[in-house]
Amino acid sequence: MAKLFYEDILVDEITTNRSMTVDEVLELIDFDEQKFIRDNGFDDIDYNDFKLVY
């Protein structure tokens, strides 16, 4: 199981049996950047602030 966070916000959890990059996970979950920005009241996001926790 891996958890994808943006800063301290849990974006999604996935089950995987291998290491993945943040980009791979974002693609796998069909991440909608504009919806995430609206839902969380951000002006913009920095992709460097995403992290995966296994």
Contact map, one row per residue, 1 for C-alpha under 8 A:
111000000000111110000000000000000000000000000000000001
111100000000111100000000000000000000000000000000000111
111110000111110000000000000000000000000000000000000111
011111000111100000000100100000000000000000000000011110
001111111111000000000000000000000000000000000000011110
000111111110000000000000000000000000000000000000111000
000011111000000000000000000000000000000000000000111000
000011111100000000000000000000000000000000000000000000
000011111110000000000000000000000000000000000000000000
001111011111100000000000000000000000000000000000000000
001111001111100000000000000000000000000000000000000000
001110000111110000000000000010000000000000000000000000
111100000111111000000000000000000000000000000000000000
111000000001111100000000000000000000000000000000000000
110000000000111110000000000000000000000000000000000000
110000000000011111100000000000000000000000000000000000
100000000000001111100000000000000000000000000000000000
000000000000000111110000000000000000000000000000000000
000000000000000111111000000000000000000000000000000000
000000000000000001111101100000000000000000000000000000
000000000000000000111111100000000000000000000000000100
000100000000000000011111110000000000000000000000011100
000000000000000000001111111000000000000000000000000000
000000000000000000011111111100000000000000000000000000
000100000000000000011111111110000000000000000000000000
000000000000000000000111111111100000000000000000000000
000000000000000000000011111111100000000000000000000000
000000000000000000000001111111100000000000000000000000
000000000001000000000000111111100000000000000000000000
000000000000000000000000011111110000000000000000000000
000000000000000000000000011111111000000000000000000000
000000000000000000000000000001111111000000000000000000
000000000000000000000000000000111111100000000000000000
000000000000000000000000000000011111110000000000000000
000000000000000000000000000000011111111000000000000000
000000000000000000000000000000011111111100000000000000
000000000000000000000000000000001111111111111000000000
000000000000000000000000000000000111111111000000000000
000000000000000000000000000000000011111110000000000000
000000000000000000000000000000000001111111000000000000
000000000000000000000000000000000000111111100000000000
000000000000000000000000000000000000110111111000000000
000000000000000000000000000000000000100011111000000000
000000000000000000000000000000000000100001111100000000
000000000000000000000000000000000000100001111110100000
000000000000000000000000000000000000000000011111110000
000000000000000000000000000000000000000000001111110000
000000000000000000000000000000000000000000000111111000
000001100000000000000000000000000000000000001111111000
000111100000000000000100000000000000000000000111111100
000111100000000000000100000000000000000000000001111110
011110000000000000001100000000000000000000000000011111
011110000000000000000000000000000000000000000000001111
111000000000000000000000000000000000000000000000000111
